Amino acid sequence: MTRATNSGHPGAGQYATSRRGGVSMNDIWQAQEAIGQRATPSMIARYLGRCEIDVRVLMTPEAAT
């Protein structure tokens, strides 16, 4: 099973309680392809059944110090 069981719930991306290991960029790329080019981090998080913060951390490049 590639999607969380609560992924169809409208608030699943923001309040997801099931954690199944880490989210990888491969998961995010697959979700973007399934949703379309205009996929936002919140749309991807809802699709994956994860919290939006987990997705945003991977999608934003780390600040150079």
C-alpha positions in Angstrom: 0.0 0.0 0.0 1.5 3.3 -1.1 -1.0 5.7 0.4 -2.0 6.2 4.0 -5.5 5.0 4.9 -6.5 8.5 5.9 -5.4 10.1 2.7 -8.9 10.7 1.4 -9.9 12.7 4.4 -10.0 16.5 3.7 -7.8 17.3 6.7 -5.4 14.3 6.4 -2.5 16.4 5.2 -2.6 18.8 8.0 -3.6 16.5 10.9 -2.2 13.1 9.7 -1.5 10.9 12.7 -0.2 7.8 10.9 3.5 7.9 10.3 5.0 5.2 8.1 8.7 6.1 8.1 10.1 9.1 6.3 8.8 10.9 3.3 11.3 10.8 0.4 11.6 13.1 -2.6 10.7 10.1 -4.8 7.3 10.0 -3.0 6.9 13.7 -3.6 7.8 13.4 -7.3 5.3 10.6 -7.7 2.6 12.7 -6.0 3.4 15.7 -8.2 3.1 13.6 -11.3 -0.2 12.2 -10.2 -1.7 15.6 -9.2 -0.2 17.7 -12.0 2.4 20.5 -12.5 0.6 23.0 -10.2 0.7 20.7 -7.2 1.3 22.7 -4.0 3.0 21.3 -0.8 -0.4 21.1 0.9 -1.9 19.2 -2.0 1.0 16.8 -2.0 0.7 16.3 1.8 -3.0 15.6 1.5 -2.3 13.1 -1.3 0.4 11.3 0.7 -1.6 11.5 4.0 1.3 13.4 5.7 1.6 16.7 7.5 2.4 19.7 5.3 5.6 20.5 7.3 7.2 17.2 6.3 6.6 17.9 2.7 7.7 21.5 2.8 11.0 20.6 4.5 12.0 18.3 1.6 10.7 20.7 -1.1 12.5 23.8 0.1 16.3 23.9 -0.4 18.4 24.3 2.7 19.6 27.8 3.3 23.3 28.2 2.7 25.3 29.3 5.7 
